[in-house]
Each structure stands twice: as structure tokens, then as C-alpha cells.
């Protein structure tokens, strides 16, 4: 018998109000609403809070939907897959340990610790076990626990790395998810059951394997595998450095803070940076007979500017006097800037740069001529005349900008004249064995702090535009990163403990009336695992000073 109309709930979607029986499950709401691509929906946004498809809606609210082809959708899909992967792995290898490590080649690198090689046959066996779990469409349930309850729970289950992590939390709640006898905590609202995972692939990548799942820019498809050897090498290099520091997860950082060893960690981490920069300068010096141009590229908030300045100092020790220019100064006047599909100016496009002028200036410098560098006025949207430079025999030109490694930027310049450097903040620090920290999280936190300090932007405005920043990176930066002669990882193992105290009050300004509230909450949740430190021991030349202030460099 239908319920009385007084018991109906009103749900607003895309400006229209719909009435439904009270209560209604999220997945039933999707069936009853005329929304596009229902099969791609992985979660619901209810009053700017993310909820599961299996959650019950029992009050008037506003809703929207999270699709697989979005950053949040991919995060939900991957976390759901990981709880299945972990269940399958520990069923097959109960005495082993699986580490979910970092992103690579549009997938996720994982490595098992079994005391032996994890071979091709192990991967096939693991893949079949995952398929079996998916085919059974097993329920994935969730229970909210306060910190004390969760701490005791994981200790009893023998998850001692998670127990140690939770010892540093004073308060709060965790969403603990269960797949039969396996349990994990996640910030994301996982899919209701294993059968929602339709596509995955495990690819052998010694000594571990790469998980491939649908990528958010690929419309629900698993992308073609493109090996990123240089990126993987730099992750391994950072992993080995962290082993020397004795730090590979948040617990290690927190213990270093509690034991008053964080000063030593900071000094060693900064020394690794200095040694790497000097090694790059040594390599450039070894090619000085023919090199004239150093091209530096990398995604937003990687610390490219400070890296360029520190590299310039290291090069001067070799008698090389670099001149640095920014591609931003070669922007076309605003009215000539290409527009994107939304009709907005596309400053991320390669063709927003005056390639003809840049090429002309480079050839003039090669001939020994003087040139007048342009200087872009971002307020007026026009180029102005800048300083006059000339390239002498003991000088090199450093060209810094997001398109630095795009071959089309300097396609008329012979390759032997160029040295390509890719700079990115590649976080090689896990929350625990099963929870990685996405590299983009470190960068957006840097960006929020810097935008607040130097540009007067709120955390809300930075988060609002971050999707467009990432879209530009996917198109204009990441496809060319393997063109680098060398990669520099600007992430510092201690930085999130430092940035936590600065970014937390900025994120807390975003309340639940804003669409960006779920992202702010997610960042606050993962930062809550870190103990805070101040900046008194951070050297004035540190990459981080570009974001927090107090640098000895002029920007």
C-alpha cells in the first residue's frame, strides 16, 4: 500500500524537485530519476556530502551524482578495488604483506613482501581470485567507529600498522569497511558490493605489479599501458632515500617528531635535495661543450622556480652563468589567446605562447645577438618590454614553464643543444601499508598555502580551479615527462607535517554549504594522521620556502 503523501521526501536535482517515498536507498533513487549514464554513477552527493549508493536518504535534500569518469569517481572505484585486492591477496598469501605504493602509468604500483619473488604465476593466481570475489557480488558493509573503538578493533584484528597509526589520533571517527573477514578504513564512500567492479588488470612489473583500472579521462576504459621508466626510477630513488631516513609512512614521521629527531630528518632530506641538484649540475657541466639551453617543466606547485634558482647556483660553481627566462612572459596578448571548449581563454595551451617570438629570440641568442626579453603584464593582459640579454660562451639559458618538455616548443632547435629536466612533487610516503598518499594531494596543499600567503586567494578558490589545473597537466605536461634527461623529486618527507598547521585553518573555512566541502573534508581527514611541526628548522633555500615564505630567494 502506498505511503501517505505526508511521508514523502522532496529531493532537489538540477533545479527540479522530486517526491519519493520515505526512506529511499541511493541506488533506488538513481533508478527512478532520469539521469544520464546511470551505470557510471559510483556515489551520491547529498547536501555537499558524499554518500554510498547503498545509503538511505530519509530527509529532504539536494543531490547530485559522482561518475566514474571524474577524479572522485576514480578514487571511489580504486578504493573499492583495493579492498577486493587485499581480500584476495591475504586469502592466497596469509603470511605475506601487500604494499599499495604509488601511481604509475595511469595505474597503481603494488609490491608483495613474501620472502621470495612474486612471479607471473602468482599474478595469474591473484587475478583469478579477484575475479572469483567479484563474480560472487559480495556485500561491502561499513561501520562508523570513533578513534578509540577503531584503535582497539584493529589491534584485536592484528593490523598493528593501522593500530600504531591511530595511536596518534586524539579524536574523530573512521569509516571502517568490511568484505567478509577483511576490513579497511577509507575516507571515500565505497561501492556497495564487489560486483560493481567491472574492469581491472594486473600487469607484472618487477618486483611487484601494476593495478590498471578505468582512468577518469578515459570514459570508463582502462588506458593503454605506457611504461614510465624514468618516473618509476625516481620513485625507487626516493624510496631508497626514505629507507636511509628510516621513514616510509606517517607513523615513522610522527615517531621522529615525538622522539625529537625531526630536525635530523629535515637536515638529511634537504641534503638529498642538494646532492641531487649538484649531480644534475655536474651532468650539465660534462656536456657544456655543446649545451646552451636547459628546459625545466613540471606540474603546478612542484617548486620549479626554487629548483631553477638552486640549479643556477650549482652551475655557477662550475663557472657556468645561467640566465633564466619564464615561458609565462611569452604569452600572447590576451585577445589573441586561444579559447577552450567552454569559450574561456586557454592559458594552459601551448598555442597561448608566442612560439614564433620565442624561436626567433633563441636563434638570435645562438648567433650572439642581444635581445629584449618580453615581460607579460597579467593585469593588462599584454606583453611589455623587459630586460636586454645576450648569451656569452660561459652562459646557458634556463627556460622554465609547463611546456618545457613539449617537443613542439623548441622543435627547430637541435636536440644536442638542449637538456631537459622534469620537476614534480612525487610523494613517496604512505599512510600505512594499504593507504597511499596521492601525489596531487601534496601539490594542492602546497598551492593552497601559497595562494593564501602570496595571492590573497582562499582555499575555496584554489580548490575550485584545481580541476582545470589538473586537466591542463594531463594534456600538456604528463605526456612529455619521459622526454626528460633527468627527473627531480621536489617532495620532502616531512612536508605534510609542516604544512598541516598552515593549511588546516584555511580548509576549515569551507563549510558544508559549498560544493568544495567534500574535498576540504577529505584533505583534513588525511592530514589528521600527522603530528604538526613548525618551520624554525627549515632552511631558507628549501623548496618549501617557495610556498610558506621565508625564502632567501627573490621570486
C-alpha positions in Angstrom: 0.0 0.0 0.0 1.5 3.4 -1.0 2.6 5.7 1.8 0.6 8.8 2.6 1.9 11.8 0.7 2.8 13.4 4.1 5.6 10.8 4.3 7.1 11.8 1.0 10.5 13.4 0.9 11.5 16.1 -1.5 14.7 15.7 -3.4 16.1 18.6 -5.5 18.2 17.6 -8.5 19.4 20.0 -11.2 16.9 22.7 -10.2 13.9 20.4 -10.1 12.2 18.9 -7.0 11.0 15.3 -7.0 8.9 13.5 -4.4 9.7 9.9 -3.3 8.6 7.5 -0.6 10.5 8.0 2.6 13.1 6.4 3.0 14.7 5.6 -0.3 18.1 4.0 -1.0 20.6 5.8 -3.1 20.6 3.2 -5.8 16.8 3.2 -6.0 16.9 7.0 -6.4 19.1 6.6 -9.4 16.7 4.1 -11.0 13.8 6.5 -10.5 15.5 9.7 -11.7 16.0 10.4 -15.4 19.8 10.9 -15.2 22.4 10.2 -17.9 24.7 7.2 -17.9 23.3 5.5 -14.7 25.8 2.7 -14.9 28.6 5.2 -14.5 27.4 6.5 -11.1 29.5 5.4 -8.2 28.3 7.6 -5.4 25.8 10.4 -4.5 26.4 13.9 -3.3 23.8 14.7 -0.7 23.8 18.3 0.6 27.5 18.5 -0.4 28.4 15.3 1.4 29.4 12.1 -0.4 27.3 9.1 0.5 27.2 5.5 -0.7 24.8 4.1 -3.3 23.5 1.7 -0.5 22.9 4.6 2.0 19.4 5.5 2.9 18.0 9.0 2.2 15.3 9.9 4.7 15.1 13.7 4.7 14.6 16.5 2.2 17.8 17.2 0.5 19.6 18.3 -2.7 21.5 15.7 -4.6 24.0 15.2 -7.4 25.9 12.2 -8.6 29.6 11.2 -8.8 30.5 9.5 -12.1 33.4 7.1 -12.8 34.9 9.5 -15.3 35.8 12.0 -12.5 38.6 12.3 -10.1 36.3 11.5 -7.1 34.7 8.6 -9.1 38.1 7.0 -9.9 39.1 7.4 -6.2 35.9 5.5 -5.1 36.4 2.8 -7.8 40.0 2.3 -6.9 39.4 2.1 -3.1 36.7 -0.4 -3.7 39.0 -2.4 -5.9 41.8 -2.3 -3.3 39.6 -3.8 -0.6 38.9 -6.7 -3.0 42.6 -6.9 -3.9 43.6 -7.1 -0.3 41.0 -9.8 0.5 42.2 -11.9 -2.4 45.9 -11.4 -1.6 45.6 -12.4 2.1 43.4 -15.4 1.2 46.2 -16.7 -1.0 49.2 -15.5 0.9 48.2 -15.2 4.6 51.7 -14.8 5.8 52.6 -12.1 3.2 52.3 -8.4 3.2 51.0 -6.3 0.3 52.0 -2.6 0.0 49.9 -0.3 -2.2 52.6 2.1 -3.1 52.2 4.9 -5.7 50.6 5.8 -9.1 52.5 5.0 -12.3 51.5 4.7 -15.9 47.9 5.7 -15.1 47.8 2.7 -12.6 49.0 1.8 -9.2 52.2 0.1 -8.3 51.9 -2.6 -5.6 54.6 -4.8 -4.2 54.2 -8.0 -2.2 56.6 -9.0 0.6 56.7 -12.8 0.6 60.3 -13.5 1.2 60.6 -14.6 -2.4 59.9 -13.4 -5.9 56.3 -12.6 -6.8 56.2 -14.2 -10.2 53.9 -14.4 -13.3 52.0 -17.4 -11.9 51.4 -15.6 -8.6 49.9 -12.7 -10.5 47.6 -15.0 -12.5 46.5 -16.8 -9.4 45.8 -13.4 -7.7 43.9 -12.2 -10.7 41.7 -15.3 -10.8 41.0 -14.9 -7.1 39.9 -11.3 -7.6 37.6 -12.4 -10.5 36.1 -15.0 -8.2 35.3 -12.4 -5.5 33.8 -10.0 -8.0 31.7 -12.8 -9.6 30.1 -13.6 -6.1 29.0 -9.9 -5.8 29.8 -10.0 -2.1 28.5 -7.1 0.0 30.8 -4.4 1.3 29.5 -3.1 4.5 30.5 -0.1 6.6 30.6 0.8 10.3 31.4 4.2 11.8 33.8 3.9 14.7 35.3 6.5 17.0 39.1 6.5 17.2 39.3 4.6 20.5 36.9 1.9 19.2 38.8 1.7 15.9 42.2 1.5 17.6 41.1 -1.4 19.8 39.4 -3.1 16.8 42.4 -3.1 14.6 44.7 -4.2 17.4 42.5 -7.2 18.0 42.5 -8.0 14.3 46.3 -7.9 14.3 46.5 -4.9 12.0 49.4 -3.4 14.0 50.5 -0.8 11.4 46.9 0.7 11.5 46.8 0.4 15.3 50.1 2.4 15.5 48.8 5.0 13.2 45.6 5.5 15.2 47.6 6.0 18.4 48.4 9.5 17.1 44.7 10.4 16.7 43.1 12.1 19.7 39.5 12.2 18.4 37.3 11.7 15.4 35.6 8.9 13.5 36.6 6.4 10.9 34.6 4.7 8.3 35.6 1.0 8.6 34.6 -1.2 5.6 34.2 -4.9 5.7 34.5 -7.5 3.0 33.8 -10.8 4.7 36.8 -11.2 7.2 38.8 -8.4 5.7 38.5 -4.8 6.9 40.0 -1.4 6.0 39.3 2.2 6.7 38.6 4.6 3.8 37.5 8.3 3.5 35.7 7.5 0.3 32.2 6.0 0.2 32.9 2.6 -1.3 30.6 0.8 -3.8 28.0 -1.5 -2.2 29.3 -4.8 -3.4 32.2 -6.4 -5.3 30.1 -6.9 -8.4 30.3 -3.2 -9.2 33.9 -3.6 -10.3 33.6 -4.4 -14.0 37.2 -3.8 -15.3 40.7 -4.3 -13.9 44.0 -5.7 -15.0 47.1 -6.8 -13.1 50.3 -6.2 -15.0 53.6 -7.7 -13.9 56.2 -5.0 -13.1 59.1 -6.5 -11.2 59.5 -6.7 -8.2 55.7 -6.1 -8.0 52.8 -5.4 -10.2 50.7 -2.5 -11.6 46.9 -2.4 -11.0 45.1 -1.0 -14.0 41.5 0.2 -13.7 39.4 2.7 -15.7 41.0 6.1 -15.8 38.9 9.2 -15.2 39.9 10.8 -18.5 39.2 7.7 -20.5 35.4 7.4 -20.2 35.4 4.2 -18.2 38.1 2.5 -20.1 41.4 1.1 -18.9 44.0 3.1 -20.7 46.7 1.6 -22.9 49.8 0.8 -20.8 52.6 3.3 -21.5 55.7 2.5 -19.5 57.2 5.3 -17.4 60.7 4.0 -16.7 62.2 7.3 -15.6 59.3 8.1 -13.3 59.5 4.7 -11.7 63.3 5.1 -11.3 62.8 8.4 -9.4 60.2 6.8 -7.2 62.7 4.0 -6.4 65.4 6.6 -5.7 63.2 8.4 -3.2 62.1 5.1 -1.6 65.8 4.2 -1.0 66.4 7.7 0.4 63.5 7.2 2.8 64.9 3.9 3.9 68.1 5.7 4.9 66.0 8.2 6.8 64.1 5.3 8.4 60.8 6.8 7.2 58.3 5.3 4.8 54.9 6.0 6.4 53.1 8.5 8.6 53.9 6.6 11.8 57.6 6.9 11.2 57.3 10.7 10.8 55.2 11.0 13.9 57.6 9.0 16.0 60.5 11.1 14.7 58.6 14.2 15.9 57.8 12.6 19.3 61.4 11.5 19.7 62.7 14.9 18.9 64.5 13.5 15.8 62.6 15.6 13.2 65.5 18.2 13.0 67.8 15.4 11.8 65.2 14.2 9.3 64.8 17.7 7.9 68.6 18.1 7.5 69.0 14.8 5.8 66.0 15.3 3.5 67.3 18.7 2.4 70.8 17.3 1.9 69.4 14.7 -0.5 67.9 17.6 -2.5 71.1 19.5 -2.5 73.1 16.4 -3.6 70.7 15.7 -6.5 70.8 19.3 -7.7 74.6 19.2 -7.6 74.6 15.9 -9.5 72.4 17.5 -12.2 74.8 20.5 -12.4 77.7 18.1 -12.7 76.0 16.3 -15.6 75.3 19.6 -17.4 78.9 20.7 -16.9 80.1 17.4 -18.5 78.1 18.4 -21.7 79.0 22.1 -21.6 80.9 22.0 -24.9 77.6 21.8 -26.8 74.7 22.5 -24.3 73.1 26.0 -24.5 69.6 25.5 -23.2 68.2 24.0 -20.0 64.4 23.3 -20.2 62.5 22.8 -17.0 59.0 21.6 -16.8 56.6 20.1 -14.2 53.1 20.3 -12.9 51.7 23.1 -10.6 53.3 23.6 -7.2 56.3 21.4 -7.9 58.7 24.1 -6.8 60.2 24.7 -10.3 61.1 28.3 -9.6 63.2 27.5 -6.5 64.7 24.5 -8.2 65.8 26.7 -11.1 67.4 29.2 -8.7 69.3 26.4 -6.8 70.4 24.8 -10.0 71.7 28.2 -11.1 73.9 28.4 -8.0 75.2 24.9 -8.5 76.0 25.7 -12.1 78.0 28.8 -11.1 80.3 26.5 -9.1 81.3 25.1 -12.5 81.8 28.6 -13.9 78.6 28.5 -15.9 76.5 31.7 -15.6 72.9 30.8 -16.4 70.2 33.3 -17.5 66.7 32.2 -16.5 63.5 33.1 -18.5 59.9 32.2 -17.9 57.6 30.9 -20.7 54.8 32.9 -19.0 56.4 36.1 -20.3 55.9 34.8 -23.9 52.1 34.7 -23.6 50.3 36.2 -26.5 48.3 39.3 -25.8 45.0 38.3 -24.2 42.8 38.9 -27.2 45.0 36.6 -29.3 44.9 33.8 -26.7 43.1 30.6 -27.9 39.9 29.6 -26.1 38.9 26.2 -24.8 35.7 24.3 -25.5 33.9 26.4 -22.9 34.9 29.6 -24.6 37.3 30.6 -21.8 40.9 31.7 -22.5 43.1 28.6 -22.5 46.3 29.8 -20.9 47.3 26.1 -20.5 47.5 25.7 -24.3 50.9 25.5 -26.0 49.5 28.0 -28.5 48.9 30.6 -25.8 52.7 31.1 -26.2 54.1 33.2 -29.0 56.2 30.4 -30.4 57.4 32.5 -33.3 58.9 35.1 -31.0 60.4 32.5 -28.7 62.1 30.7 -31.6 63.4 34.0 -33.0 64.8 35.0 -29.7 66.5 31.7 -29.2 68.2 31.8 -32.6 69.3 35.4 -32.0 70.9 34.3 -28.7 72.7 31.5 -30.5 74.1 34.0 -33.0 75.4 36.1 -30.1 72.9 38.9 -30.6 71.3 40.9 -27.9 67.5 40.5 -27.4 64.9 42.3 -25.4 63.0 39.8 -23.3 59.3 40.2 -23.2 57.5 40.8 -19.8 53.9 39.8 -19.6 51.6 42.1 -17.7 49.0 39.8 -16.2 46.8 42.7 -15.1 46.5 44.3 -18.6 46.9 41.0 -20.5 49.6 42.4 -22.7 53.4 42.0 -23.2 55.8 44.7 -22.4 59.5 45.2 -22.9 61.8 43.6 -20.4 65.5 43.4 -19.8 68.1 43.1 -22.5 70.2 39.9 -22.5 73.0 38.4 -24.6 74.3 34.8 -24.3 78.0 34.6 -23.9 80.1 31.4 -24.2 80.1 30.8 -20.5 76.4 31.1 -20.2 73.3 28.9 -20.7 69.7 29.8 -20.9 67.3 28.2 -18.4 63.7 28.1 -19.9 61.1 27.3 -17.3 57.4 26.6 -17.9 54.8 23.9 -18.1 55.5 23.3 -21.8 59.3 23.0 -21.4 59.4 19.3 -22.4 56.9 19.5 -25.2 59.0 18.8 -28.4 56.9 21.4 -30.4 58.1 24.2 -28.1 61.6 24.1 -29.5 61.2 21.8 -32.5 63.5 24.0 -34.6 66.4 23.8 -32.0 68.8 20.9 -32.4 68.4 18.3 -29.6 72.1 18.3 -28.7 71.8 21.9 -27.6 69.1 21.1 -25.0 69.0 19.5 -21.6 65.5 18.6 -20.3 64.6 18.5 -16.6 61.2 17.3 -15.2 60.4 18.6 -11.7 57.5 17.2 -9.7 56.5 16.7 -6.0 56.2 12.9 -6.0 55.1 11.9 -2.6 56.8 8.6 -1.6 55.2 8.4 1.8 52.3 6.1 2.7 49.7 6.5 5.4 50.2 2.7 6.1 50.8 -0.4 4.0 47.4 -0.2 2.4 46.8 3.5 2.0 48.9 5.7 -0.3 49.0 9.4 -0.4 48.3 10.7 -3.9 51.0 13.0 -5.3 48.4 15.5 -6.3 47.3 15.9 -2.6 50.7 17.2 -1.7 50.7 19.7 -4.5 47.2 21.1 -3.9 48.1 21.5 -0.2 51.3 23.5 -1.2 49.2 25.5 -3.6 46.5 26.4 -1.0 49.2 27.6 1.4 51.0 29.7 -1.3 47.8 31.1 -2.8 46.7 32.3 0.6 50.1 33.8 1.5 51.0 35.5 -1.7 47.9 35.8 -3.9 45.2 36.5 -1.4 43.2 33.5 -2.6 41.1 31.4 -0.2 41.3 27.6 -0.1 37.8 27.6 -1.6 39.0 29.4 -4.8 42.1 27.2 -5.1 40.1 24.0 -4.9 37.5 25.5 -7.3 40.1 25.9 -10.1 42.2 22.7 -9.3 40.2 20.5 -11.7 41.2 22.8 -14.6 44.8 22.8 -13.4 44.8 19.0 -13.5 43.1 18.9 -16.8 45.9 21.1 -18.2 48.5 18.8 -16.7 47.0 15.7 -18.2 47.1 17.3 -21.6 50.2 19.5 -21.6 52.7 18.1 -19.0 52.4 14.4 -18.1 52.5 13.1 -21.8 56.0 14.6 -22.1 57.6 13.8 -18.7 59.5 10.8 -20.1 61.3 13.2 -22.5 63.4 14.4 -19.6 67.1 13.8 -19.4 66.7 13.8 -15.6 63.8 14.0 -13.1 63.9 15.8 -9.8 61.5 14.9 -7.0 60.8 18.1 -5.0 58.7 16.4 -2.4 60.2 16.4 1.1 59.4 13.6 3.5 58.5 15.9 6.4 56.5 18.5 4.4 52.9 17.4 5.3 53.7 17.6 9.0 54.8 21.2 8.4 52.0 22.2 6.0 49.3 20.7 8.2 49.3 23.6 10.7 49.2 26.2 7.9 46.5 24.6 5.7 44.1 23.3 8.4 42.6 26.7 9.3 42.3 27.5 5.6 40.4 24.3 4.8 38.2 24.7 7.9 36.8 28.0 6.4 35.0 25.9 3.8 31.6 24.9 5.3 29.1 22.3 4.1 27.1 24.8 2.1 29.9 24.8 -0.5 30.4 22.2 -3.3 34.1 22.0 -2.4 33.3 20.9 1.2 33.8 17.1 0.5 37.3 17.8 -0.9 38.2 20.0 2.0 37.0 17.4 4.4 38.9 14.7 2.7 42.2 16.7 2.9 41.5 17.5 6.6 40.9 13.8 7.3 44.1 12.5 5.9 46.1 15.4 7.4 44.7 14.5 10.8 47.0 11.5 10.9 50.1 13.7 11.0 51.6 15.5 14.0 52.5 19.1 13.3 55.9 20.8 13.3 56.8 24.4 12.8 59.2 25.9 10.3 62.1 27.0 12.5 64.4 24.3 11.2 63.5 24.7 7.5 66.5 26.3 5.7 65.8 29.5 3.7 66.8 27.8 0.4 64.3 24.9 0.9 61.9 24.2 -1.9 59.1 24.6 0.7 60.0 28.2 1.3 58.5 29.0 -2.1 55.2 28.1 -0.6 55.4 29.0 3.1 57.5 32.2 2.9 60.9 33.0 4.5 63.0 32.1 1.4 66.3 33.7 0.8 65.5 33.9 -2.9 63.5 36.6 -4.6 60.5 35.5 -6.7 
